[in-house]
C-alpha cells in the first residue's frame, strides 16, 4: 500500500475474505425512499456554525462542487482519523448527538463510522443530497474484508455523484467523480475508480509507487442506513483481529502532507520525505497529541 496508509496504519482490518467476494451479506437493503427519509430525519438541532468553526470553515458554503471540495479538505485538515477511545475502553455509539459532542464540542476525531456519518449530517443540512454506502477494505496480502467494513459517502451535485470520504487513512482529500473511469489527481496521490463484475474499486497511485495502482477498497452504490454498520463498528472496537485494537492511531492531513501518531511513533510526512520520532514516554505522547491534534485525554 502507499506510504500514507502505512503512516496511518490503514483502515481497521476485519477478517480477510477472498478477493472475489461479492457485495453479499444481505442485511435489510436501504431503498432510495429509506435514504430520503434518513436525510429528512437528520437532526435539525445540529449546531452548523459550531461544526463549521470546528473545521476552521469561516464562510457559508454553497451546495455545489466547489463548496463540497472546500468542506472535505477543511474537515480532513482539522479532524483526525483516530481510534484512541478503543484503547481507552470508551464505547463508541453511532448516535449523532454523541458523535457531535465528541468531534465538535470536545474536538476529537474518530474512525470511518463516526467521521463520515457526522459529515453526512452536516452536508445534508447544508443542502447536499448524501447517500451512505458500504465498502470492503483490501488487505496488504490482497484479500478483502467483509461487507460494512468501511462507511463512505456518495454526494450528488447537479447531475453528478461524487465519492467523498473523510474517514479513511489513504483517501482522497477532494471529491472523486463517480462516473469517471480515468485517473483523478488529489493531494499526494492519483486515484481511479475501476468497475468490474464485483462492483467498483477505489485505486491509488503515489509518487513512491509510480508504476502501479493499489486497491484501497471495493464499494457498492447501494444506499445504506447507519444502523447497518453497528455490528462492524462493535467488531472494530472489540475484536483482537481488528487493526484498531492492536495499535493506537491518530492522523490528519496537513497542507504539505500528513502528521500521524502510530503506536509510539510520531510520523511527519512532507511531500515524499518522512520523518519518524520515537515517543519514549506517556508524557511525550500526550505532548504530541496536544501539539499536533489539540487532544488532551
C-alpha positions as CSV (number, residue, x, y, z in Angstrom):
1,X,0.0,0.0,0.0
2,X,1.0,3.6,-0.3
3,X,3.1,5.2,2.4
4,X,0.2,7.3,3.7
5,X,-1.6,4.0,4.6
6,X,1.4,2.8,6.4
7,X,1.6,6.1,8.3
8,X,-2.0,5.8,9.4
9,X,-1.9,2.1,10.0
10,X,-4.6,1.9,7.2
11,X,-8.2,1.2,7.9
12,X,-9.1,-1.2,10.7
13,X,-8.7,-4.6,9.1
14,X,-11.5,-7.1,9.6
15,X,-11.2,-10.9,9.0
16,X,-9.8,-11.3,5.5
17,X,-12.1,-12.8,2.8
18,X,-11.2,-13.7,-0.7
19,X,-10.8,-11.0,-3.4
20,X,-13.7,-12.5,-5.4
21,X,-16.3,-11.8,-2.6
22,X,-19.3,-10.0,-3.9
23,X,-21.4,-7.4,-2.1
24,X,-23.4,-10.1,-0.3
25,X,-24.2,-10.2,3.4
26,X,-27.8,-9.2,2.7
27,X,-28.9,-7.2,5.7
28,X,-32.1,-5.1,5.1
29,X,-31.1,-3.2,2.0
30,X,-31.8,0.5,2.3
31,X,-34.0,1.8,-0.6
32,X,-33.9,5.2,-2.1
33,X,-37.0,6.1,-0.2
34,X,-35.3,4.9,3.1
35,X,-32.4,7.2,2.3
36,X,-34.6,10.2,1.6
37,X,-36.3,9.6,5.0
38,X,-32.9,9.4,6.7
39,X,-31.9,12.7,5.1
40,X,-35.2,14.3,6.3
41,X,-34.7,12.9,9.8
42,X,-31.2,14.3,10.3
43,X,-31.3,16.3,13.5
44,X,-32.2,19.9,13.0
45,X,-30.6,20.6,16.4
46,X,-27.1,20.2,15.0
47,X,-25.2,23.5,15.5
48,X,-24.0,24.0,12.0
49,X,-22.0,27.1,13.0
50,X,-20.1,25.2,15.7
51,X,-19.3,22.4,13.2
52,X,-18.0,24.8,10.6
53,X,-15.9,26.5,13.3
54,X,-14.5,23.1,14.3
55,X,-13.2,22.6,10.8
56,X,-12.0,26.2,10.5
57,X,-14.5,27.0,7.8
58,X,-15.4,30.7,8.2
59,X,-17.9,31.3,5.3
60,X,-21.3,29.9,4.3
61,X,-20.7,27.0,1.8
62,X,-22.9,26.7,-1.2
63,X,-24.2,23.2,-2.0
64,X,-22.1,22.9,-5.2
65,X,-18.9,21.1,-6.2
66,X,-16.7,24.0,-5.0
67,X,-18.4,24.1,-1.6
68,X,-18.2,20.3,-1.3
69,X,-14.5,20.3,-2.1
70,X,-13.7,23.1,0.3
71,X,-15.7,21.4,3.1
72,X,-14.0,18.0,2.6
73,X,-10.5,19.4,2.6
74,X,-11.2,21.6,5.6
75,X,-12.5,18.6,7.5
76,X,-9.5,16.5,6.8
77,X,-7.1,19.2,7.8
78,X,-8.9,19.7,11.1
79,X,-10.5,16.5,12.3
80,X,-8.1,13.5,12.8
81,X,-8.7,9.9,11.9
82,X,-8.2,8.2,15.3
83,X,-9.0,5.2,17.4
84,X,-8.0,6.4,20.8
85,X,-11.3,5.6,22.5
86,X,-10.9,2.0,21.6
87,X,-7.7,1.8,23.7
88,X,-9.3,3.9,26.5
89,X,-12.1,1.4,26.8
90,X,-14.7,4.0,25.9
91,X,-17.6,2.6,23.9
92,X,-18.3,4.2,20.5
93,X,-22.0,4.5,19.7
94,X,-23.3,5.6,16.4
95,X,-25.6,8.3,17.7
96,X,-25.5,11.8,16.1
97,X,-25.7,13.7,19.4
98,X,-22.9,11.7,21.0
99,X,-20.7,12.0,17.8
100,X,-21.3,15.7,17.7
101,X,-20.3,16.1,21.3
102,X,-17.1,14.1,20.7
103,X,-16.0,15.5,17.4
104,X,-17.2,19.1,17.6
105,X,-17.6,20.0,21.2
106,X,-14.7,18.0,22.6
107,X,-12.6,18.5,19.4
108,X,-11.7,14.8,19.0
109,X,-11.6,12.7,15.9
110,X,-12.8,9.2,15.1
111,X,-12.8,6.4,12.6
112,X,-14.9,6.0,9.5
113,X,-18.3,5.2,11.0
114,X,-18.0,8.3,13.2
115,X,-16.4,10.8,10.8
116,X,-18.3,10.0,7.7
117,X,-21.7,9.7,9.3
118,X,-21.4,13.0,11.1
119,X,-20.0,14.7,8.0
120,X,-23.0,13.3,6.1
121,X,-25.4,15.0,8.6
122,X,-23.6,18.3,8.1
123,X,-23.7,18.1,4.3
124,X,-27.4,17.2,4.4
125,X,-28.2,20.2,6.5
126,X,-26.2,22.4,4.1
127,X,-28.4,21.3,1.2
128,X,-26.4,18.4,-0.3
129,X,-28.0,15.0,-1.2
130,X,-26.0,12.4,0.6
131,X,-26.1,8.6,0.5
132,X,-24.3,6.3,3.0
133,X,-22.5,3.4,1.2
134,X,-20.6,0.3,2.4
135,X,-17.1,-0.7,1.4
136,X,-14.8,-3.7,1.8
137,X,-11.2,-2.8,2.6
138,X,-8.3,-4.5,0.8
139,X,-5.6,-6.1,3.0
140,X,-1.9,-5.9,2.3
141,X,-2.0,-9.5,1.1
142,X,-4.6,-8.8,-1.5
143,X,-7.6,-10.3,0.4
144,X,-10.6,-8.2,1.2
145,X,-12.7,-7.5,4.3
146,X,-16.4,-8.2,4.8
147,X,-19.3,-6.0,3.9
148,X,-19.8,-2.9,6.1
149,X,-16.0,-3.0,6.9
150,X,-16.0,0.7,5.9
151,X,-18.5,3.6,5.6
152,X,-18.1,6.1,2.8
153,X,-20.4,8.7,1.2
154,X,-21.9,9.4,-2.2
155,X,-22.8,13.1,-2.6
156,X,-25.0,14.3,-5.5
157,X,-24.2,17.7,-7.0
158,X,-26.3,18.6,-10.0
159,X,-26.3,15.6,-12.4
160,X,-23.0,14.1,-11.0
161,X,-22.3,11.9,-8.0
162,X,-19.0,12.1,-6.0
163,X,-17.3,9.6,-3.8
164,X,-16.5,11.5,-0.5
165,X,-14.5,10.0,2.4
166,X,-13.2,11.9,5.4
167,X,-12.6,8.7,7.4
168,X,-10.0,6.5,5.6
169,X,-6.3,6.8,6.1
170,X,-5.4,6.9,2.5
171,X,-8.4,8.6,0.9
172,X,-8.6,11.5,-1.5
173,X,-8.8,14.9,0.1
174,X,-11.2,16.0,-2.7
175,X,-14.4,14.5,-4.0
176,X,-13.9,11.9,-6.8
177,X,-16.4,11.9,-9.6
178,X,-18.2,8.6,-9.5
179,X,-18.7,8.2,-13.3
180,X,-15.1,9.0,-14.2
181,X,-13.1,5.8,-15.0
182,X,-9.9,7.7,-15.8
183,X,-7.3,8.9,-13.2
184,X,-8.2,11.8,-10.8
185,X,-5.4,13.7,-9.1
186,X,-5.9,14.7,-5.5
187,X,-3.3,15.7,-2.9
188,X,-0.4,13.3,-2.7
189,X,-1.9,10.7,-4.9
190,X,-3.7,9.9,-8.1
191,X,-7.0,7.9,-7.7
192,X,-9.1,5.8,-10.1
193,X,-12.5,4.3,-9.7
194,X,-12.5,1.0,-11.6
195,X,-15.5,-1.2,-12.4
196,X,-15.6,-4.9,-12.8
197,X,-18.1,-7.8,-12.2
198,X,-17.6,-7.5,-8.4
199,X,-18.5,-3.8,-8.2
200,X,-16.5,-0.6,-8.0
201,X,-12.9,-0.4,-6.6
202,X,-11.1,2.7,-5.5
203,X,-7.4,2.6,-6.6
204,X,-4.5,4.8,-5.7
205,X,-1.0,5.6,-7.2
206,X,1.6,7.6,-5.4
207,X,5.0,9.1,-6.4
208,X,6.6,6.4,-4.2
209,X,4.9,3.7,-6.4
210,X,4.5,5.5,-9.7
211,X,4.1,2.4,-11.9
212,X,1.2,0.7,-10.2
213,X,-2.3,1.4,-8.9
214,X,-3.0,-0.2,-5.5
215,X,-6.6,-1.1,-4.5
216,X,-7.9,0.6,-1.4
217,X,-11.5,-0.6,-1.1
218,X,-14.3,-2.1,-3.1
219,X,-17.7,-0.4,-2.7
220,X,-21.3,-0.6,-3.9
221,X,-23.6,2.4,-4.6
222,X,-26.5,0.7,-2.8
223,X,-27.9,3.2,-0.2
224,X,-27.4,2.1,3.4
225,X,-28.7,3.0,6.8
226,X,-26.3,3.9,9.6
227,X,-27.7,1.1,11.8
228,X,-26.4,-1.4,9.3
229,X,-22.8,-0.6,10.3
230,X,-23.4,-1.2,14.0
231,X,-22.1,-4.8,14.0
232,X,-18.8,-3.9,12.3
233,X,-18.4,-0.8,14.5
234,X,-18.6,-3.1,17.5
235,X,-16.2,-5.6,15.9
236,X,-13.5,-2.9,15.3
237,X,-13.7,-1.9,19.0
238,X,-13.6,-5.4,20.5
239,X,-12.0,-8.0,18.2
240,X,-8.4,-9.0,18.6
241,X,-8.4,-9.4,14.8
242,X,-9.2,-5.8,14.1
243,X,-6.3,-3.5,13.3
244,X,-7.9,-0.9,15.6
245,X,-7.4,-2.9,18.7
246,X,-3.8,-3.6,18.0
247,X,-2.3,-0.1,17.9
248,X,-3.3,3.5,18.7
249,X,-3.6,5.7,15.6
250,X,-4.2,9.5,15.3
251,X,-3.6,11.1,12.0
252,X,-4.7,14.1,9.9
253,X,-3.9,15.8,6.7
254,X,-1.6,18.8,6.6
255,X,-1.1,21.3,3.8
256,X,2.2,19.7,2.9
257,X,1.4,16.0,3.8
258,X,0.3,14.2,6.9
259,X,1.0,14.1,10.6
260,X,0.5,10.8,12.4
261,X,0.9,9.1,15.8
262,X,1.1,5.4,15.2
263,X,1.8,3.4,18.4
264,X,4.9,5.0,19.9
265,X,5.9,6.8,16.7
266,X,5.3,10.3,15.5
267,X,5.4,10.3,11.7
268,X,5.6,13.6,9.8
269,X,5.2,13.3,6.0
270,X,6.1,16.3,3.8
271,X,6.0,15.7,0.1
272,X,8.0,12.5,-0.3
273,X,10.1,12.9,2.8
274,X,9.2,11.0,6.0
275,X,10.5,11.8,9.5
276,X,9.9,9.4,12.4
277,X,10.3,10.3,16.0
278,X,10.0,7.8,18.9
279,X,7.7,8.8,21.7
280,X,9.5,7.3,24.6
281,X,7.2,8.1,27.5
282,X,3.4,8.7,28.0
283,X,4.3,12.3,28.6
284,X,5.9,12.7,25.2
285,X,2.9,11.0,23.6
286,X,0.5,13.4,25.4
287,X,2.6,16.4,24.4
288,X,2.5,15.2,20.7
289,X,-1.3,14.7,20.9
290,X,-1.7,18.3,22.2
291,X,0.8,19.9,19.9
292,X,-0.4,18.3,16.6
293,X,-4.1,17.4,17.3
294,X,-5.1,19.6,20.3
295,X,-6.3,16.4,22.0
296,X,-6.0,16.0,25.8
297,X,-7.0,12.6,27.1
